[in-house]
């Protein structure tokens, strides 16, 4: 991952203080998003040898309507293999690991880390990785992987072509290729979808050069399993829908902010105030039908010691950490701190940050 500072205005904070701020509170969630979504290479899979040959003029498959809720309405138990790679100052890095997943078909789910194939880890490193993955359980199930999240926005912003069939974890699936209609996103998804349940059995992601940069697929899958005392995911923080007007300001502890300029095709999906020990955090979630963008705002605590101004000519900076197409950005303002996590290039990030009101 690469971290950089983006000039946005006046005022300053030391880099080390910025880093501490990034790691605190909401930053832990944001960096979990970035690490979990680092791009990757393809694991061994049934659809690896499929060529891109879309069938022009084909009607939209009827099973697409089942895709948004399939992970929450399908009872399942299985194992997934995930592979990610990203560029660092030291060169190319890879992460290849397996995870056990389960869902009861009524909204409850679990994601348990199993084994890391790459890179080589000590037992202590493997234990730390497993702990971090378990802490990211909600993100891994809800947001890490390809899925249609809003069917109306998907039809508006994305085009889909059926390109073949493949068997994944002994289940037949329909292979589709998905790309933005307006070319606003240069990434291309290829997914194998179970037409009966709407589950995404496997997906790969390609960059604008056609290089595969992510892959997650089931290697074992059982529907309607019998569970033996599963430990279902528990949300770490309680959240309430943001109330309108003055009620929302009282709920958060200050006037709620939001970006006024969004990337093309994105719309607000929900606004929640999370009750985190010692503070409250506003989280706005946006989507273009598939990809997700997060905006977070938290009130800055009052300083315990008197602060001295360093002058109007020192630029304020926003620290952002990039991993593949994902970026997490932390920007401390005079009374609050805002964070943005999503698939944004530097220009989109700047436009969005400067539009926050």
N, C-alpha and C positions, 0 to 999 in steps of 0.2 A: 504494500500500500504506500501511496505517496501522500505527504501532507504539505500544504502550501498555505501562504497567507494572501488574501485578496484584499486590496485597498478599497475601502468603501466610503470613508469620510474623515472626520476630525476626531481627535482624542486617541489615546493609546493604552495598551496594557502589555506588560512584558510577555514574551513568548511562553515562558514557563508557566506563568499564571494562566495564559490561554489554554495551555495543555491540561492543566489541572481542572480548569472549568469544563473543558471538553469531556473529561473523564467523569465528571460529577453528574449525578442525577440523571437527566434525560440522555446525556451523552452515552451512558452505558447501553441504553436501548438503541441509540442511533448507530454506534459502532458495531453492535451486534448485527444490525441490518447489513452494514457494509461487509463485514467479515463473512457473514453467511452467504452473501450474494457475489463473492468474488468469482470472476469468470473461470471457466474450466474446460477441460478436454473431455472427449467422449469416452465413456466406459464401454466395455464389451456389451453389445446389444443386438437385438434382432433386426432393428431398422437401420443399422449403420451403413449398409451397402445400398440403401435406396437412393436413387438419383433424383434431382429436382426436375420433374416433368409434370407440372400442373395440368389438370384436365380443364380446359377452358369451357366456360359456360355451364358448369355443373351447378345444380341447385344447392343451397345451404342445407347441410344435414340436419334432420329434425332433432338429433340427440344434443345439439348445441344448447338447447333450452335446459338440459339437465346438468350441464357442466358447472355453472356457478355454485350450486349447492351440493354437488355430488360428494365432496369430502366430508360433509356434515350429515348427509342423509343416507349414506351407505355404510353398513356395518362391515368392517374389514379388519384383517390382520395381515401383516406382510413385512417384507424386508426391501429396502431401497438402497441402491448404490448411487452415490453422488460424487461427481468429480469436478473440481474447480482449479483454475490456474490464474495467476496474475503476475504482472511485471513489477519488480521492485528495483531499487538501486543496485542490488546484488545480482539481478538477472531474473529469469523465469522461475516461479515457484508453483508447486502443484499441491493440491489437497484432494485425496481420494479416500472416501470412507463409506461405511455402511451404517444404516440406522433401521431400527425396528419401529414400525408404526402400527397404530390401531385406532379404530373409531367404532362407536356403538350405534351409529345411525341416528342418534338423537342429539347431536351437537358436541358430545364429549369425544376427546381424542387424546393420544399420547404419541410422543416421539422420543425414542430411547437410542442414544449412540451405542454402536456395537464395536467396530474395529476400524482403525485407521491404517490404510494400506500405504499411503504416501502423505507426508514425508515420514522417514523413520523417526520414531519418538521414544524417549525414555519412558519408564512406567509413570514417573511423576508428570511428564508432559502429557501423556495420554489421559491421565486422571484429570488434569486441568482442562484439557479439551472436552472431555466428557461432561464435566461440570458446566462449562460455558455453553455447550450445546443444549444441555437440559434447561439451562436458564433462558435459552432462546426458543424454547419449545413452541410457544404460541406463534412466534414469527415464522418459524420453519414450516409449520402446518398451514398457516393462513396466507403468507405473503411471499415466501421465498421463491416458489416455483410457478411456472406458467399455469395460468387458469383464466378463463373468462370470468370476470368479476361483476360486470354490468353488461347485460346482453344488448341493451339499447345503445350504449356508448360503443360497444364492440362493433355492432353493425355500422355505426356512423364513422368510426375511425379506422377500422381494420378490414382488410380483405382476406378471404380464406379460400384455399384451393385444396380439394381432395387429391392426393398424389399417390395413393396406394393403400395396401393393407399390410399388417405385420402382426406377429404373435409375440406378446410380452408376458412373461410369467405364466405361460400356458393359456393366456386369454387372447382371442382374436381382437384386433383393434383396427380402426380406420386411421390412416396417416394423413395429417393435414399440414399445410404450410400456411403461416400467417405473417402478414407484414402490414405496415401502416399504409393507408390509402394515399396520404399526402406526403409520404416519405419524410415526415417529421422525425421519425425514429428510424435509424438505419439498421437496427437489429431485426433479425428474422427468426421466428420460432418455427420449429417443426415438432409436432406432437402426435403421439399415438393415443387415441381416445377409445375407450370401451363404449360402443354404441348403446349397450343395454343400460349401464349405470351412469354414463357420463363421466366416469373417472378418467383422469389423465394417467395413463399407464407409464408413459415415458415422454420426456421432452428434451429437445436439444435447442441450443441458441447459437446463432451465427452472427458475426459482426459484418460490417459493410464490405469486407474483403472476402466474405464467404468462409472465413475460418470459424470452426466450431469453438465456442467459448464457454459453454455450460451444458451439462447433461445430468439428468436425474431419472432413474427408472426402477420400477419394481423388478426384483429378481425372484421374489416369491410373493404370492397373493392368495388369500383365502377369503371368500365372502361369507357373511353370516357365521362367523366363528363362535366358538364357546370360549369365553374369557375366564381366567382363573385369577380373581382378585386383582384386577388391573388398577394402577395408580393413574387416574386421569389427570390431565393438565388442569392446574388451578391458576387463574389469573393473578399475577403478583400484586396488582393494584386495582382498587375499585374505581369505576368510572361512571359519570353521569352525563347525560346529554347537556350541551351548553345551552343555557336559557337565554332568551333574547333580551336585548337592551340592558337597562341598569341591573336587572337580576343576574345577567351573565357576568357583569363587572364585579358584583358582590360575590358571586360564586367563585371567580378566579382570584379576586383580590386586586384587580386592576382592569382597565379597559381591554377586552380581548382584541388582539391584532390578527390581521390576515393579509396574505399577499394579494395585491390588486391585479397583478399581471401573471397569468398562469401559462405554462407551456401549451401549445396548440392541442385542443381536443380534450383537455382535462376538465373535470367538474368535481365540485365538492361532494363527497359521499357521506361524511359524518363529522361532527365536531363534539369532542368529549373533554370533560375536565377530569383528570386523573388525580386521585387523592394519594399522593406519595408522602411518606412520613416527613414532616417538616415543611412541606410545600404542596402547592397544587400546580398541575401542568395542563395546559390546553393542548390537545392534539387534534389537528384537523387532518383528515385523510381525503386525498383526491385520487381519482383514477381516470384513465382514458378508455376503460373497458377491460384492459389487461394489466398494464403497468400501474404502479402505485407511487404516490408522492405524499410524504408526511411533512407537516409543518407543526412545530412545537414551540410553545411560549411558556416561560416560567418567570415569576417575579424574582428580581434580584434581591437578596437579603440586604438589610441595611448594614453598612460597614461598621465594624466594632471600633475602628480607630479613625481619626481625622484623615481625610484624603487630601493630598496636595495636587493641584492642577499642574500638569507638565507643559501647558501652553497650547494654543490653538493650532499650531503648525505641525503637530505630530499626528500622522494619519492613524485612524482606527482601522484595525485589521480583522478579518474573519478567517479563522483557521478552518480549512477543509481537508478532509481525508478522502482520497479516491481509491477505489478498487474496481477496475474494469469500468463498466458503464454506471456504477453506483457511486454516489458522493454523499458524504455527511458533512454538513457545514455548521459551525458554531459561531454565533455573532452576538456579543454582549453589547447591549445598549445602555443608556444611563439608568433606566429603572427596571429593565427586564433583559432576559436573554432569549433569543430565538434560535431555533435549529431547523434545518431542512435536510431531509433524507430522501433521495430518489435517483432516478436515472436521468441525470441532467449533464449537459456539457457546460463549460465554464461561462459561456455567454448567457445561456438560460438561467444559470445560477445567479449571475450578477443582476439580470433583469428582475428576477423574482425577489432577491434580497432588497433591492432598491425600491421595490414597490410595496414593501410591508408597511402597513398603516394601522 
